Amino acid sequence: MTTPLRSVYLSVVIPVYNESDNLEPLYQRLTTSLDKLDKSYEIIFINDGSQDNSYARLNELQKRRPAQIRVIHFNGNFGQHMAVMAGFERVRGEIIVTLDADLQNPPEEIPALIQAMEEGHDYVGGIRKKRQDTFFRCYASKLNNWLRYKMTKIRLSDQGCMLRAYRRSLVELMVISKETSLFIPAQAYSLSSNPTEIEVRHDARESGASKYTFYRLLRLNFDLMTGFSLLPLQIFTVLGLLTAALSGLFVIYMFLRRLIVGPEAEGVFTLFAILFFLLGISVMGLGIVGEYIGRIYQEVRRRPRYVIKEVVEHQTPDSH
């Protein structure tokens, strides 16, 4: 049995996956920055099934500040967003800040987020200035931002920036939602009544490697599109109608040509090319429909979004 947990002013939620080398400098810089605020706070680390030495290092950090640090260990890798949701379900703060463990989001930027929150906003998103990533990732991010806005009308200048702040009431609304596939920044923005964004520093990664592979980024964007908009389905409905109309006109043209010119073998390869093009569109449309059906399937199964192996936090002397 654990000690009854009192409310604090600030909760910092940090998902961790194979970031063992970054944890000590993260701890030093983060606690130094938070101590200067002169406000009560807690730090929640969520170990998302790390395969390195993160488990032991996180437990050691918790022992240094048992009243302020809690550690949640997953029994497998469930993804960054699930790790953040596990932290959201256990936060005690009035303001909740999310932060990556790789130190590309400097902990020293947290006071700027809090200042924006204290001005009356319930959601503050970070925009990475002078982003320290590859050209491919920067360009892909800009393309994703544009595509997302066109499909969902959710205006996030930098959807990949993990450094964000949320009002507790907003976090509670997200926790109530039990979606198994979710995109937290977009969901927060859609529920927010007074959102804003500020520029934050972005540093180069000193150790380790990015955990977002091309497949994970693609998967994330599918979740975003299918979770917040029916536009992909509507686009293919219109495209199907236009294709059917053009196909009908083409059949009429071929019939008239047969009557005027007579039988001919020319144009066979053109017909095959058109056929393959239409088949490609059909398969793509089936894929999009499959994405929506897959989301429905995941929701109706009601499987747990993540499984916790262990929670390490301060305990009373008579705990057992």
C-alpha positions in Angstrom: 0.0 0.0 0.0 1.4 3.4 -1.0 1.3 6.8 0.7 -1.7 8.9 -0.2 -0.5 11.2 -2.9 -1.1 15.0 -2.4 -1.6 17.4 -5.3 1.4 19.3 -6.6 1.6 22.4 -8.9 3.6 20.7 -11.7 3.9 17.2 -13.1 6.5 16.4 -15.7 5.8 13.2 -17.7 8.8 11.6 -19.5 8.5 8.5 -21.6 11.8 6.5 -21.7 12.9 3.9 -24.3 16.6 2.9 -24.4 17.9 6.3 -23.1 20.1 5.0 -20.3 23.1 7.3 -21.2 20.8 10.4 -21.2 19.1 9.8 -17.8 21.8 11.2 -15.5 22.3 14.6 -17.4 18.5 14.8 -17.8 18.0 14.3 -14.1 20.6 17.0 -13.2 19.3 19.6 -15.6 15.6 18.9 -15.0 15.8 19.0 -11.2 18.0 22.1 -11.3 15.4 23.9 -13.5 12.4 22.8 -11.5 14.0 23.7 -8.1 14.4 27.2 -9.4 10.7 27.5 -9.9 10.0 27.3 -6.2 6.8 25.4 -6.8 5.9 21.9 -5.8 6.5 19.3 -8.5 6.7 15.6 -9.4 8.5 13.8 -12.2 7.0 10.6 -13.7 9.3 8.5 -15.8 7.6 5.8 -17.9 10.0 3.0 -18.9 8.5 1.8 -22.2 10.1 -1.6 -22.2 13.7 -0.4 -22.6 16.3 -3.1 -23.5 19.3 -1.2 -22.1 20.1 -0.3 -18.5 17.3 2.3 -18.2 15.4 0.1 -15.6 18.2 0.2 -13.0 19.1 3.8 -13.7 15.5 5.0 -13.3 15.1 3.1 -10.0 18.4 4.7 -8.8 17.2 8.2 -9.7 13.9 7.5 -7.8 15.9 6.7 -4.6 17.6 10.1 -4.7 14.3 12.0 -4.6 11.6 9.5 -3.5 9.0 12.1 -2.7 9.3 13.8 -6.1 10.1 11.0 -8.6 7.9 8.1 -9.6 8.8 5.4 -12.1 6.3 3.3 -14.1 7.8 0.2 -15.8 5.9 -1.4 -18.7 6.3 -5.1 -19.3 6.9 -4.4 -23.0 7.2 -1.6 -25.6 3.7 0.0 -26.1 4.8 3.2 -27.8 5.5 6.8 -26.8 1.8 7.9 -26.7 0.8 5.0 -24.5 3.6 5.8 -22.1 2.4 9.4 -21.9 -1.1 8.3 -21.3 0.1 6.0 -18.4 1.7 9.1 -16.9 -1.5 11.2 -17.5 -3.6 8.7 -15.6 -1.4 9.1 -12.5 -0.4 12.8 -12.5 -1.2 15.0 -9.5 -0.2 18.4 -10.9 -2.4 21.3 -11.9 -0.1 21.8 -14.9 1.3 18.8 -16.8 4.4 19.1 -19.0 5.6 16.3 -21.4 9.3 16.0 -22.2 11.4 13.6 -24.2 14.3 11.8 -22.4 16.8 12.4 -25.2 17.5 16.0 -24.1 16.7 17.5 -27.5 13.9 19.3 -25.7 15.9 21.3 -23.1 14.4 21.1 -19.6 15.4 24.8 -19.2 12.5 25.7 -21.5 9.8 24.4 -19.0 9.4 27.8 -17.2 8.4 29.4 -20.5 5.6 26.9 -20.9 4.4 27.5 -17.4 4.4 31.2 -17.9 2.2 30.8 -21.0 -0.1 28.5 -19.0 -0.4 31.1 -16.2 -1.5 33.6 -18.7 -4.7 31.6 -19.1 -4.1 29.0 -21.7 -5.0 25.4 -21.2 -2.7 24.0 -23.8 0.7 25.2 -24.8 2.5 23.6 -27.8 6.2 23.8 -28.5 7.6 24.9 -31.8 11.2 23.8 -32.3 13.4 26.7 -33.5 16.6 26.0 -35.4 15.6 22.3 -35.4 18.6 19.9 -35.1 17.4 17.1 -37.2 18.2 15.7 -40.7 16.8 17.4 -43.8 14.5 14.5 -44.5 12.9 14.6 -41.0 12.5 18.4 -41.2 10.9 18.3 -44.6 8.7 15.3 -43.8 7.5 17.1 -40.7 6.5 20.2 -42.7 4.7 18.0 -45.2 2.9 16.2 -42.4 1.9 19.5 -40.8 0.4 20.7 -44.0 -1.4 17.5 -44.8 -2.8 17.2 -41.3 -4.2 20.7 -41.3 -5.9 20.2 -44.7 -7.5 17.0 -43.5 -8.4 17.8 -39.9 -8.2 21.6 -39.6 -6.1 21.0 -36.5 -3.5 23.7 -36.6 -0.3 22.4 -35.0 2.8 24.2 -36.1 5.1 21.4 -34.9 3.3 18.1 -34.2 6.6 16.3 -33.5 7.7 18.5 -30.6 7.2 16.6 -27.4 7.7 19.7 -25.1 4.1 20.7 -24.3 2.1 21.8 -21.4 -1.5 20.9 -20.5 -4.0 22.0 -17.9 -5.1 19.2 -15.6 -8.8 19.5 -16.7 -7.7 18.9 -20.3 -5.6 15.8 -19.3 -8.6 14.4 -17.5 -10.7 14.7 -20.6 -8.1 12.8 -22.6 -7.9 10.1 -19.9 -11.6 9.6 -20.0 -11.3 8.7 -23.7 -10.3 5.1 -23.9 -9.1 5.0 -27.5 -6.4 2.5 -28.3 -5.0 4.5 -31.2 -4.6 8.1 -30.3 -2.6 11.2 -31.2 -2.3 13.2 -28.0 -1.3 16.7 -29.4 -4.2 16.7 -31.9 -6.7 15.4 -29.3 -5.6 18.0 -26.8 -5.9 20.8 -29.4 -9.4 19.7 -30.4 -10.5 19.6 -26.7 -8.7 22.8 -25.7 -10.7 26.1 -25.3 -7.7 28.4 -25.3 -4.6 26.8 -27.0 -1.4 28.6 -27.9 2.1 27.8 -29.2 5.5 29.2 -28.3 9.0 28.7 -29.7 11.4 26.5 -27.7 15.0 25.6 -28.2 15.9 22.3 -29.9 19.3 20.7 -29.3 21.2 18.0 -31.2 21.0 14.5 -29.7 24.2 13.8 -27.8 23.8 10.0 -27.5 21.5 7.3 -28.6 19.4 7.3 -31.8 15.9 8.4 -32.7 13.2 5.8 -31.9 10.9 7.0 -34.7 11.6 4.8 -37.8 10.0 5.6 -41.1 7.4 3.0 -40.4 6.5 4.5 -37.0 6.2 7.9 -38.5 3.9 6.5 -41.3 1.9 4.6 -38.7 1.5 7.8 -36.6 0.2 9.7 -39.5 -2.3 7.0 -40.4 -3.6 7.2 -36.8 -3.8 10.9 -37.0 -5.8 10.9 -40.3 -8.2 8.1 -39.4 -8.7 9.3 -35.9 -9.7 12.9 -36.6 -11.2 13.0 -40.1 -13.4 11.1 -42.5 -11.8 13.1 -45.4 -9.8 10.1 -46.8 -13.0 8.1 -47.2 -14.8 11.1 -48.7 -12.0 11.8 -51.2 -12.1 8.2 -52.5 -15.9 8.3 -52.7 -15.7 11.4 -55.0 -12.7 9.8 -56.8 -14.8 6.6 -57.4 -17.7 8.6 -58.8 -15.4 10.6 -61.1 -13.6 7.4 -62.2 -17.0 5.7 -62.9 -18.2 8.7 -65.0 -14.9 8.8 -67.0 -15.0 5.0 -67.5 -18.6 5.3 -68.8 -17.6 8.0 -71.3 -14.6 5.9 -72.4 -16.9 2.9 -73.0 -19.2 5.0 -75.1 -16.1 6.3 -77.1 -14.8 2.8 -77.7 -18.3 1.6 -78.8 -18.7 4.5 -81.3 -15.1 3.9 -82.5 -16.0 0.2 -83.1 -19.0 1.2 -85.2 -17.1 3.8 -87.3 -13.6 2.3 -87.6 -14.4 -1.4 -87.1 -12.5 -4.1 -85.1 -8.9 -3.1 -84.3 -6.2 -4.4 -82.1 -4.4 -1.1 -81.6 -4.6 0.5 -78.1 -4.5 -2.8 -76.2 -1.6 -1.6 -74.1 -3.3 1.7 -73.4 -6.3 -0.2 -72.1 -4.0 -2.3 -69.8 -2.4 0.8 -68.5 -5.8 2.3 -67.7 -6.9 -0.9 -66.1 -3.8 -1.1 -63.8 -4.2 2.5 -62.9 -7.8 1.9 -61.8 -6.8 -1.3 -59.9 -4.1 0.7 -58.1 -6.7 3.3 -57.0 -9.1 0.6 -55.9 -6.4 -1.2 -53.8 -5.4 2.1 -52.2 -9.0 2.9 -51.4 -9.4 -0.6 -49.8 -6.3 0.2 -47.7 -7.8 3.3 -46.4 -11.1 1.6 -45.6 -9.0 -1.1 -43.9 -7.4 1.5 -41.7 -10.8 2.6 -40.4 -12.0 -1.0 -40.0 -8.8 -1.8 -38.1 -9.4 1.1 -35.7 -12.9 -0.2 -35.0 -11.6 -3.7 -34.5 -9.0 -2.4 -32.0 -11.6 -0.5 -30.1 -14.2 -3.3 -29.8 -11.7 -5.8 -28.5 -11.2 -3.7 -25.4 -7.7 -4.9 -24.8 -5.6 -3.0 -22.3 -3.7 -0.2 -24.0 -0.6 -1.1 -22.0 0.5 -3.4 -19.2 2.4 -2.1 -16.1 5.1 -4.4 -14.7 6.0 -2.3 -11.7 5.5 1.1 -10.2 8.3 2.5 -8.1 7.3 5.4 -5.7 7.6 6.6 -2.2 6.0 4.3 0.4 5.1 4.6 4.0 7.1 2.7 6.7 4.3 0.2 7.2 3.8 -0.5 3.5 3.7 -4.1 2.6 
